[in-house]
């Protein structure tokens, strides 16, 4: 009955057995499994514990108890249950895997890796474990080791689209964007309609300044999944960046139909409106964010820029200063504040702002450009 997915009937059947044999470990275990599948975790836990009282060396019941505690958010006790299972059967692959996942949940990545290592000793080519291990290594910045895990997994199954995506993302984090696109294309060769892969490829193409190709990728992703917010948002961002702000606004509107109160989407829409010269509309949108999150530095900066463009320079500076109070490392705020002071011909203060932006990012061409303009206005050609 469990295998057929008839969980209620399975519970009835187990109850009948338990009427005859009060503490039958198998019946209690199977009843717990049916309750687990119905997401009745507390009731399932009660039955697993009763099963273990009847049969303390029941490895499967210890494992299921660990899984149930995990689902209930009790990660420490889930680890204790898995530890008990391993005392009885030290080479139980599934227990090492689940124990590793519990360690991940409490951000104990060292012990999680140790568990995945033990699991791989038992099954060296298990794709799921290789993915889990690679994911932790990637999170720790060990990209070469992470990619080595994915490569082993790809030798087992070269048609695993997720593995090609993981390879692409890892190489992207290594700054090897062209290689990253090769891996995304491998995945797309297997599944051309994979919206996530198309979105990942589009994001990487933006880093390479291949904007038209990125637009094409996002367009395909949206075609295959019309409500894919990440692709819709990315399409808006890339269109805005190439001066097609009016079109960008429409994509952000689509995003906001799906997620009406998402701060980042509202800010992106406000920025596109501002870039399209619709300053009042931009300010109205950003005020929705600031009403709920008055210290959001990105919203304050966005509003400040619209105010600046609308000629409300002193009010703009006030917003930039409020933004800096909560975000001292955002070079964009310093650049925008510098532009406001430049408009007022308060050149020393403008230069100080651009210098701070350059301190944050020594290769910031925009700040260097604006500094050059000021020196030119001051006739300081050195």
C-alpha positions in Angstrom: 0.0 0.0 0.0 2.9 2.4 0.8 4.4 1.7 -2.6 1.1 2.4 -4.3 0.8 5.7 -2.4 -2.3 4.7 -0.5 -1.1 6.1 2.8 -4.4 6.3 4.7 -5.2 2.6 3.9 -1.6 1.7 4.9 -2.2 3.4 8.3 -5.5 1.4 8.7 -3.7 -1.8 7.8 -0.9 -1.1 10.3 -3.4 -0.3 13.1 -5.1 -3.7 12.5 -1.8 -5.4 13.0 -1.1 -3.4 16.1 -4.5 -4.4 17.6 -3.2 -8.0 17.4 0.5 -7.4 18.2 0.6 -4.3 20.3 4.3 -3.3 19.9 5.1 -4.8 16.5 8.2 -2.9 15.4 7.6 -3.3 11.6 4.0 -2.2 11.8 4.9 0.9 13.9 7.7 1.7 11.4 5.4 1.3 8.4 2.7 3.4 10.0 5.4 6.0 10.7 6.4 5.9 7.0 2.8 6.5 5.9 2.4 9.4 8.3 5.8 10.8 7.1 4.6 10.7 3.5 1.5 12.6 4.6 3.8 15.2 6.2 2.4 14.3 9.7 5.8 14.5 11.1 5.1 14.7 14.8 2.8 11.6 14.6 5.4 9.8 12.5 8.1 10.5 15.1 5.9 9.0 17.9 5.6 5.8 15.8 9.3 5.6 15.0 10.2 6.0 18.7 7.7 3.3 19.6 9.3 1.1 16.9 12.7 1.7 18.4 11.6 0.9 21.9 10.4 -2.5 20.6 13.6 -3.0 18.4 16.5 -0.7 19.5 18.8 -1.9 16.7 16.4 -1.1 13.9 18.7 0.9 11.6 15.9 2.0 9.2 13.8 3.4 12.1 16.8 5.4 13.4 17.3 6.8 9.9 13.6 7.7 9.5 13.6 9.2 13.0 16.6 11.4 11.8 14.8 12.4 8.7 11.6 13.3 10.6 13.5 15.4 13.2 15.2 17.2 10.2 11.8 18.0 8.7 10.7 19.3 12.1 13.8 21.6 12.2 15.5 19.7 15.0 18.8 19.3 13.3 20.9 18.4 16.4 18.6 15.6 17.4 18.5 14.3 13.8 22.3 14.1 14.0 22.1 12.0 17.2 19.6 9.7 15.5 22.0 9.2 12.5 24.9 8.7 14.9 22.9 5.9 16.6 22.2 4.3 13.2 25.9 4.4 12.4 26.9 2.7 15.7 24.8 -0.2 14.6 25.8 -0.2 10.9 28.9 1.9 10.3 28.9 1.4 6.5 25.3 2.6 5.8 25.6 4.9 2.8 22.2 6.6 3.2 23.0 7.5 6.8 26.2 9.2 6.0 24.5 11.2 3.2 21.6 12.3 5.5 24.0 13.1 8.3 26.0 15.3 6.0 22.8 17.1 5.0 22.0 17.7 8.7 25.5 19.1 9.3 24.9 21.4 6.3 21.7 22.7 7.8 23.6 23.9 10.9 26.4 25.3 8.6 29.0 22.8 9.9 30.5 22.3 6.5 33.7 20.6 7.8 31.7 17.7 9.3 29.3 17.7 6.3 32.3 17.2 3.9 33.6 14.4 6.2 30.2 12.6 6.0 30.1 13.0 2.2 33.6 11.7 2.0 32.5 8.6 4.0 29.6 8.1 1.7 31.9 8.4 -1.4 34.1 5.7 0.1 31.1 3.4 -0.1 29.8 4.7 -3.5 32.6 6.6 -5.2 30.5 7.6 -8.3 27.3 8.6 -6.6 26.1 11.7 -8.5 24.0 13.2 -5.7 26.8 13.0 -3.1 29.3 14.5 -5.6 26.9 17.4 -6.2 26.4 17.9 -2.5 30.2 17.8 -1.9 30.9 20.1 -4.8 28.2 22.6 -3.6 30.0 23.0 -0.2 33.4 23.3 -1.8 32.1 26.0 -4.1 30.5 27.8 -1.2 33.9 27.8 0.5 35.6 29.2 -2.6 37.4 26.0 -3.5 36.2 26.1 -7.1 38.8 23.8 -8.5 37.9 21.0 -6.1 34.2 21.7 -6.7 34.6 21.4 -10.4 36.6 18.1 -9.9 33.6 16.7 -8.1 31.3 17.7 -11.0 33.7 16.3 -13.6 33.6 12.9 -11.9 29.8 13.0 -11.8 29.7 13.9 -15.5 31.8 10.8 -16.4 29.0 8.8 -14.8 26.2 10.7 -16.5 27.1 13.2 -19.2 23.4 13.9 -19.8 22.8 15.4 -16.4 21.8 19.0 -17.3 22.1 20.2 -13.7 25.8 19.1 -13.6 26.5 21.2 -16.7 24.8 24.1 -15.0 26.9 23.6 -11.8 30.1 23.5 -13.9 29.2 26.7 -15.6 28.4 28.5 -12.4 31.6 27.3 -10.8 33.7 28.5 -13.7 31.8 31.8 -13.7 32.8 32.3 -10.1 36.4 31.6 -11.1 36.1 34.5 -13.6 36.4 32.1 -16.5 33.2 33.4 -18.2 33.9 32.1 -21.7 34.5 28.6 -20.4 31.4 28.9 -18.3 29.3 29.6 -21.4 30.7 26.4 -23.0 29.4 24.4 -20.1 26.0 26.1 -20.3 25.9 25.3 -24.0 26.6 21.6 -23.3 23.6 21.5 -21.0 21.5 23.4 -23.6 22.6 20.9 -26.2 20.8 18.2 -24.1 17.8 20.4 -23.1 17.4 23.5 -25.3 14.3 24.7 -23.5 15.9 24.7 -20.0 15.0 28.2 -18.8 17.5 28.2 -15.9 20.4 27.4 -18.1 19.4 30.1 -20.6 19.1 32.6 -17.8 22.6 31.6 -16.4 24.1 31.9 -19.8 22.5 35.3 -20.3 23.9 36.6 -17.0 27.4 35.4 -18.0 27.1 37.0 -21.4 26.4 40.3 -19.7 29.7 40.0 -17.8 31.4 39.6 -21.2 29.4 42.7 -22.5 27.7 40.6 -25.1 24.4 42.3 -24.5 22.5 41.3 -27.7 23.3 37.7 -27.1 22.2 38.0 -23.5 18.9 39.6 -24.6 18.4 36.6 -26.9 19.0 34.2 -24.1 16.6 35.9 -21.7 14.0 36.1 -24.5 14.2 32.3 -25.0 14.0 31.6 -21.2 10.9 33.8 -21.0 9.4 32.0 -24.0 9.8 28.7 -22.4 8.7 29.9 -18.9 6.7 33.1 -19.1 6.5 33.7 -15.4 10.2 33.2 -14.7 10.9 36.3 -12.6 14.7 36.0 -12.7 14.8 36.0 -16.5 12.2 38.8 -16.7 14.2 40.9 -14.3 17.4 40.2 -16.1 15.8 41.2 -19.4 14.7 44.4 -17.8 18.2 45.1 -16.4 20.1 44.5 -19.7 17.6 46.5 -21.8 17.9 49.4 -19.3 21.7 49.1 -19.5 21.7 49.5 -23.3 19.4 52.5 -23.3 16.2 50.6 -24.0 14.6 51.8 -20.7 11.1 52.1 -22.0 11.1 48.4 -22.9 12.8 47.5 -19.6 9.9 49.1 -17.6 7.5 46.6 -19.2 9.5 43.6 -18.1 9.7 44.9 -14.5 5.9 45.4 -14.6 5.6 41.7 -15.5 7.8 40.8 -12.6 5.7 42.9 -10.2 2.5 41.2 -11.3 4.1 38.0 -9.9 5.8 39.6 -6.9 4.1 42.9 -6.2 6.1 43.9 -3.1 9.6 42.7 -4.0 11.9 45.6 -3.1 14.6 44.9 -5.7 12.0 44.7 -8.5 10.4 48.0 -7.5 13.9 49.7 -7.3 14.8 48.3 -10.8 11.5 49.6 -12.2 12.1 53.0 -10.6 15.6 53.2 -12.1 14.3 52.3 -15.6 11.6 55.0 -15.3 14.2 57.5 -14.2 16.5 56.5 -17.1 13.5 57.0 -19.4 13.1 60.6 -18.1 10.0 59.7 -16.0 11.3 61.2 -12.8 8.0 61.8 -10.9 6.8 58.2 -11.7 10.2 56.9 -10.6 9.9 58.7 -7.3 6.4 57.4 -6.7 7.5 53.8 -7.2 10.5 54.2 -4.9 8.4 55.8 -2.2 6.5 52.5 -2.0 9.8 50.8 -0.9 10.8 53.7 1.4 7.4 53.7 3.1 8.1 50.1 4.3 11.9 50.2 4.4 13.0 53.8 5.1 16.7 52.9 5.5 17.0 50.9 2.2 20.2 52.4 0.8 19.4 51.3 -2.8 16.0 52.9 -2.7 17.4 56.2 -1.1 20.1 56.3 -3.8 17.6 55.7 -6.6 15.3 58.4 -5.3 18.3 60.7 -4.9 19.3 60.2 -8.6 15.7 60.9 -9.8 15.6 64.1 -7.7 19.0 65.1 -9.1 17.9 64.6 -12.6 14.7 66.6 -11.9 16.8 69.5 -10.7 16.1 69.0 -6.9 19.7 68.9 -6.1 19.8 69.7 -2.3 17.0 67.1 -1.7 19.0 64.7 -3.7 22.1 65.2 -1.6 20.1 64.6 1.5 18.9 61.3 0.2 22.5 60.3 -0.8 23.7 61.1 2.7 20.9 59.0 4.2 21.9 56.1 1.9 25.5 56.4 3.0 24.5 56.1 6.6 23.6 52.5 6.1 25.9 51.6 3.1 29.4 53.1 3.3 30.9 50.8 0.6 28.5 51.4 -2.3 30.5 53.4 -4.8 27.4 54.3 -6.8 26.1 56.5 -4.0 29.5 58.4 -3.9 29.4 58.9 -7.7 25.8 60.2 -7.6 26.6 62.5 -4.7 29.7 63.7 -6.5 27.5 64.5 -9.6 25.2 66.5 -7.4 28.1 68.6 -6.0 29.4 69.0 -9.5 26.1 70.5 -10.6 26.4 73.0 -7.7 30.0 73.7 -8.9 31.2 72.6 -5.4 34.1 70.9 -7.0 36.2 70.1 -3.9 33.3 68.2 -2.4 32.6 66.5 -5.8 36.2 65.4 -6.1 36.2 64.0 -2.6 33.2 61.9 -3.5 34.8 60.5 -6.6 38.0 59.8 -4.7 36.0 57.7 -2.2 34.4 55.8 -5.0 37.8 55.1 -6.5 39.1 54.0 -3.1 36.3 51.4 -3.1 37.0 50.4 -6.7 40.4 51.6 -7.9 39.5 50.7 -11.5 36.3 52.7 -11.6 36.4 54.4 -15.0 33.3 56.5 -14.3 34.7 58.3 -11.3 38.0 58.9 -13.1 36.1 60.4 -16.1 34.1 62.8 -13.9 37.2 63.8 -12.1 38.8 64.6 -15.5 35.7 66.8 -16.4 36.1 68.8 -13.2 39.8 69.4 -13.6 39.0 70.4 -17.2 36.5 73.0 -15.9 39.1 74.2 -13.4 41.7 74.4 -16.2 43.9 72.1 -14.2 45.3 70.1 -17.0 48.0 68.3 -15.0 
